[in-house]
Amino acid sequence: EDVASRMMELLRFLSPTSTSVTQKALIWKGYFAFILTYIDKSMDIRILAEPLSVAFCEKAKEFLVARNDLVQKQNLWMLLSTYVDGVQEVFESSLYLNLSEEKLMCDGFSMLLPGCRGAELTAVLNFLQAVLFRLRTAHEQLNQGLLRLGNPGPSAQPSSVAKEHHLAVAKALWRNFFPYLKSQRMV
């Protein structure tokens, strides 16, 4: 925890204009490495997820605006795909999805989707499918665990927190993916 907070302090000193896309991708991979460490230790990831998701939103907006600039889109996609892959790994690694994983499902996805074409869109939709599957299985595991316990008593509190996180993930998915999918169905 201390190492991650010190890393975040050091990263604040980097100038966004002098940091290349490749360097930013490496920084984001570092964030995800810390997030996976937090998950492995069952620690809440909010402190790491929030600044990363804000950065993702900014780059997703740039990606959407750069529709006709193929070089810019290609560079941004390298960074954005790092985020998409990292979030998928977080969801696949988290046992109960109760460590603020929903913070990674930010509004950037609603800006990313309209800018995607071909392979980019396929990658994001495969990501969506993986996250939905993981959410469903985590929710089922939680419910099966409660059924086995019968009257859970004190253990009901962590399960209610997990259910709140599951609901937050579902809401984020609905808010950020459904409007785009619905618009494509109508086309």
N, C-alpha and C positions, 0 to 999 in steps of 0.2 A: 504494500500500500504506500509506504514511504517512498520507495523507488519510483512508482508510477506518478506520484504527485510531484516529485522532483523533476522527472522527465517532462511533465506538462509545463512546469515553470520554465525549463530550458527552451522548450519549443516555442513559447511565447516570444522569445527574443529573436526568433528567425523572422526575417522580412518576407512577407508573402510574395513580393515582386521579384526577389532574388532567388526564390526557391523554385526549381524546375518541377515539371509534372512528375518526372521520374523520382525526384527527391520527395515530393509530396506523397507519392504512392508508397514509398519506403516508410515514411512517417506514419501513414495510415496503417500499414502492415504492423508497425511497432505498437500502435494503439490496440490493434486487434490481438496481438500477442499478449499484451497486458490484460485485455478483457478476458481472453481465454484462461489466463492464469487466475483471475478473479473468479471465474466460473468454476474452475477446478477446485478452488478453496471455498466455494459457496458464498462468495462475497457479492454484494450488490454492485452492479457495473455502472450505475447512473453517472457517477463523477467522470468516467471515461467516455461513456456513450454520448452524453449531451454535446460536448464540443465537437466530437467527430461527426455527429449527425448534422450539426449546424454547418460545418465545412462541406459535407455532402450536399446539403440543400443549396448552398451557394454555387457549387460546381454543376449541379443538376440544372440550375437556372441558366448558367452559362451555356450548357449543352443544348438546352432548348432554344436559346436565342441564336446559337451558332448553326442553325439548320443548314445553311448553304455553304458554310466554310468547312469543307471536308477535313482539312488538316487540323483545324482547331477541334472539330468533333472527335477525330481519331485520338488526339492527345488527351482530351477530356475523358473519352471512353476508357482509356487505360486506367485512369484514376477512379472513375465511377465503377468500373468492373472490379477493381480491388475492393471497394466498399461492398458491393453486392456479394462477392465471394466471401468476404470476411463476415458479413452478417449471416450468410447461410451457414458458415462454419460455427458461428456462435449458437445459432438455433439448433444445429445438429449435435453440439457438444453439451448443451445445457440439459440437465436431467429433468427438471420440472418447469422450466421457463418461468421462474419466479424471482429472477434477479434483475429486474428492470430491462429485460431484453426489448420490450416495446419501445424504449427510447431510441433504438436504432431504426425503427420503422417510421421514419419521419416523412414530412410533406415533400421532401425531395423526390420521392418516388412518383408523386403525381405530376411533377415537372419533367421527370426523366422519361416516362413512358411516351408522351407525345413526340419526343425528339428521337426515339429509337426507330430503327429500320432493320429489317432482315435479321442478321445474326444477333444484333444487339437486343432486339425485341425478344427473340427466342431465348437468349440468356436470362433476361429479366423474368419472362414468363416461367421458365424452368425454376428460377429462384422462388417465385411465388408458389409454385406447386410444391416445392420442397418445404417451404415455411408452413404452408397450410397443412401438409402431411404431419410435420413435426408438432404443430399446435394441436392437431386432432389427437395424435398419440399421447402427448403429454397430458392433455385433458382426460383422456380415457384412463391413463395410468393413475392419475390422481383420483378419479372417481372409483376405480377398482380398489385402490388402497383404502379409501373411506368405507367402501362396502365390506371389505374384509375386517375392518376394525369394529364394525357395528356402531357402538356409541363412542365416538372418538374422544370426547372430552377435551382436554387441553390441546391435543393434536389437531383439532378442528381449526384453530386459529391460523397455523401456517397454511392449511389447505385453503382457507378463505382468502388469504393473501395471494396464494398461487392463482386462485380463480379470478381475483381482481386483475392480476397481471395477464392472464389468458384473455380476459375480456378486453383489456387495453390493447393487446396485440390484434385481436379480431377487429376492434374498432379502427385501428390504424390501417389494417389491411383493407377494410371496407371503404374508408375515407380516401385512401391513396390509390387503390387499384380499381375498385368497382366502377367509378365514373368513366374511366378510360375504356375498360372492357365493355361496358354498356354502350358507349359511343361507337365502338368498333362493330358491335353486333348489329347496330342500326344501319351501318354503312353498306 
